[in-house]
Amino acid sequence: MHVDKQVSSLDPDSEYVELAAEVFGMLADATRVRIILALRSAGELSVNHIADVVDKSPAAVSQHLAKLRLARMVSTRREGTTVFYRLTDEHASDLVIDAVKQAEHVVGFTVHHKAGSSEEGRSA
């Protein structure tokens, strides 16, 4: 019986590698990282509220939110004339959290280990 080799989405030659790089590119901006963290904490916020939290103008935040929306990382809900933004799912938030933990680790602030990690139990 002939079995075609199926490529897992986690294999280096997966069709999703390029898309994953685009996701990292979308998150390679400090303002967008701050927006993701703000939405993670609050759940749902208006543009003006996000602008206050991330200390940017509403116009700048709107531009970043438009990009995040095109990438399907955030979605919207309209209430009257106000548009509220929320994370579409937990994936962008998880990536940002892991990136912040990596940054903490790099500067020696703290060490994080996932359960079952090969590094677990070793001192840093």
N, C-alpha and C positions, 0 to 999 in steps of 0.2 A: 504494500500500500504506500503510495506516494503522499508525503505530508509536506505541504508548503511551510517554509519557515515563517512564522508570524513574528512581527516585530512588536515588542512591548512598548508602551508609551514611555517607559523609563530607559530604553536602550539608547546608546549614543547615536544610532542612525534612525531614530524615531522621526516621524513626520512632524512631531510636536516640538522638537528642539528649537527650530526657528521661531515658532510662536512663543515659546518660553522666553527666549531672548528678547522678544518684543515686550513681554510683560515686565521683565527687568528694566528695559528701557523706559517704560511708562512710569515705573517707580523710582527711576534714577533722578529724582528731583526732590529737594528738601521740602518744598511747599506741598507737593502731592503726598509725600510721606506724612507730613503734619496733618493734612486733610484726612487721610486714611485713619490716623490715630484719633483725631477729633471725632470722626464718625463712629469709630469703634467704641469710644467712651460714651458718646451721647445717643447713639442709635440713629437719630435723624435730626438734621439741622438745616436752617435756611442759609442762603448764600451770605447774608449779612452777619449771621451768628458765626458761621465758619470763618469769615474774614476777621472778626474780632478775636477768635480763638487762635488763628494762625498769624495774626498781626500783619495782614496784607489787605490791599484794597479789595472791595467787592468785585471790581472789574477784573483784577488779576485772578481772584479766586474763581470767578465765572469761567475764565479761560481754562484753568486747570480742571475744573469740574467737567467742562465740555470734553476734554481729552479723556478723562476717566470714564465719562459716560459712553463715549465712542468705543472704549476698550471694554465696556460692559462691567466695569468694576463698581460703578455706582448707578443707582436708579433714582427716579424722582417720583414725587407725589405733589400734586397741586392742591392748595387750599385757598380758594379765592384768588388773589393775585400773588400769593406767596408760593414759591416752589421749595419743597423740602427734599434734601438729598439723604440717601442712606446707602450703605454698602450692599451690593447685590448678593454677596455671600461672604463667607469667612476667609476665603483663599487669599485675597489681597492683604487682609489684616494679618493673617498668619505669616505671610512673606515679610511684611514690615516688622512684625514682632521678632521674627528670626533674625532679620537684618540688624535690628537694634541690639539684640542679644549678642550677635557676632561683633558689633562695634564695641560693646561693653567688654567682651572677652579680649579683643585686640588691644585695648588700652589697659587691660589688667584690672578692670573694675570688679569683675565677678566672673565666675565660671559657670556655664550652663551645660547640663547634659540631659539628653532625652533618655527615657527608660530604655534599657537594652542597648545603649550605645557602647561601642567597643572601648570608648574612653572612660566609661563609667567606672568609678572606683579608683581611678588614677588621680594623683594630685597634679595640679597644673604648675 
